[in-house]
Amino acid sequence: MATAQSIAFSPPRRSDAEMLDAAQAFYDRMRTRRTVRDFSSDPVDPELIRLAVRTAGTAPSGANQQPWSFVAIGDPETKRAIRIAAEEEERRFYDERAGEEWLDALAPLGTDAEKPFLETAPWLIAVFAQRWSLNGEGDRIKHYYVPESVSIATGLLIASLHSAGLATLTHTPSPMGFLNRICGRPDNEKPLVLLVVGHPAEGSRVPAINRKNEDEILFWKIAE
């Protein structure tokens, strides 16, 4: 088995106080993140999208295979085609596939099959998971921990966009195979998330929800 090459890694070390200040500042920024469903059509500099995707690409991944592809969509005709296909799947979901319990869980969020934000927002980012790839000889290479890796990258993508001052919505119509066709992605890629990106519309509102308390999500195992 080949031994991986290594390089020195010695980033500047911060003091405890500096680290706590940085962590607090990041938390204070991220706790303002909310999912938005009413977007402005105001343009967003594509360089912001580029930098956010580059940030997502720094995520750890199984065997460092980086099994992700991101398609940034700003073309109105393409966004229209995505909306038509997504709403078709959403109508099937609400009318046929979702049980009463699931619909009851969604009710407080006020969602339905209509997705105008897919056209209104200036950008959509389709996130694809590469289940396998081909090497230089055309042999198939299996990818490992693909959903986990792409999920981490998507989290970084959302955090980067929010930190820049943009709003996002994670849209997951099911199934999403239409995204391969519309975005021209190969069969080895599975669409996982359609991220809607832009500025909130003036006067937009979000559901009055609460996040779990720290003691509901954090459990310590430390020496006494």
ZIHU-V381594 format. One record per backbone hydrogen bond with DSSP energy under -0.5 kcal/mol. CO is the residue of the C=O (numbers start at 1). NH is the residue of the N-H. E is the energy in kcal/mol with one decimal. If there is no record, write none. Layout:
# ZIHU-V381594
((CO & NH & E) (CO & NH & E))
This chain:
# ZIHU-V381594
((15 & 19 & -2.5) (16 & 20 & -2.5) (17 & 21 & -2.4) (18 & 22 & -2.3) (19 & 23 & -2.6) (20 & 24 & -2.6) (21 & 25 & -2.4) (22 & 26 & -2.2) (23 & 27 & -2.4) (24 & 28 & -2.9) (25 & 29 & -1.7) (26 & 30 & -2.8) (27 & 31 & -2.6) (29 & 32 & -1.1) (30 & 33 & -1.8) (34 & 168 & -0.5) (37 & 39 & -0.6) (38 & 201 & -2.8) (45 & 48 & -1.7) (45 & 49 & -0.9) (46 & 50 & -2.5) (47 & 51 & -2.5) (48 & 52 & -2.0) (49 & 53 & -2.4) (50 & 54 & -2.3) (51 & 55 & -2.1) (52 & 56 & -2.3) (53 & 57 & -2.1) (55 & 58 & -1.8) (56 & 59 & -1.7) (61 & 64 & -2.3) (62 & 65 & -1.9) (66 & 68 & -2.0) (67 & 130 & -2.5) (69 & 128 & -3.0) (70 & 72 & -0.6) (71 & 73 & -0.6) (71 & 126 & -2.6) (72 & 74 & -0.6) (73 & 124 & -1.9) (75 & 79 & -2.4) (76 & 80 & -2.3) (77 & 81 & -2.2) (78 & 82 & -2.3) (79 & 83 & -2.5) (80 & 84 & -2.4) (81 & 85 & -2.1) (82 & 86 & -3.0) (83 & 87 & -2.8) (84 & 88 & -1.5) (85 & 89 & -1.7) (86 & 90 & -2.5) (87 & 91 & -2.4) (88 & 92 & -1.5) (89 & 93 & -2.1) (90 & 94 & -2.9) (91 & 95 & -2.3) (92 & 96 & -2.6) (92 & 97 & -1.8) (93 & 98 & -3.0) (99 & 103 & -2.4) (100 & 104 & -2.5) (101 & 105 & -1.7) (102 & 106 & -1.7) (103 & 107 & -1.4) (104 & 108 & -0.6) (106 & 109 & -1.7) (106 & 110 & -0.6) (106 & 111 & -0.8) (107 & 110 & -1.4) (115 & 118 & -1.6) (116 & 119 & -1.9) (116 & 120 & -2.2) (117 & 121 & -1.8) (123 & 197 & -2.7) (124 & 73 & -3.5) (124 & 126 & -0.5) (125 & 127 & -0.6) (125 & 195 & -3.1) (126 & 71 & -2.4) (126 & 128 & -0.6) (127 & 192 & -3.0) (127 & 193 & -1.2) (128 & 69 & -1.9) (128 & 130 & -0.5) (129 & 131 & -0.9) (129 & 190 & -3.0) (131 & 143 & -1.5) (133 & 141 & -3.8) (135 & 138 & -2.0) (139 & 135 & -2.3) (140 & 142 & -0.5) (141 & 133 & -2.1) (145 & 149 & -2.3) (146 & 150 & -2.7) (147 & 151 & -2.1) (148 & 152 & -2.0) (149 & 153 & -2.1) (150 & 154 & -2.3) (151 & 155 & -2.1) (152 & 156 & -2.0) (153 & 157 & -2.1) (154 & 158 & -2.5) (155 & 159 & -2.4) (156 & 160 & -2.5) (157 & 161 & -2.2) (158 & 162 & -2.5) (159 & 163 & -2.5) (160 & 164 & -1.5) (161 & 165 & -0.5) (161 & 166 & -2.5) (162 & 165 & -1.4) (167 & 198 & -1.9) (168 & 36 & -1.7) (169 & 171 & -0.8) (169 & 196 & -2.8) (171 & 194 & -2.5) (176 & 179 & -2.2) (177 & 180 & -1.0) (177 & 181 & -1.1) (178 & 182 & -2.7) (179 & 183 & -2.7) (180 & 184 & -0.9) (180 & 185 & -1.9) (186 & 189 & -1.6) (188 & 131 & -2.9) (188 & 132 & -0.6) (189 & 191 & -0.5) (190 & 129 & -3.0) (193 & 127 & -3.1) (193 & 195 & -0.6) (194 & 171 & -2.6) (194 & 196 & -0.6) (195 & 125 & -2.9) (196 & 169 & -1.5) (197 & 123 & -1.7) (198 & 167 & -3.3) (199 & 40 & -3.3) (201 & 204 & -2.2) (207 & 209 & -1.5) (213 & 216 & -1.8) (213 & 217 & -0.6) (214 & 217 & -1.4) (214 & 218 & -2.4))
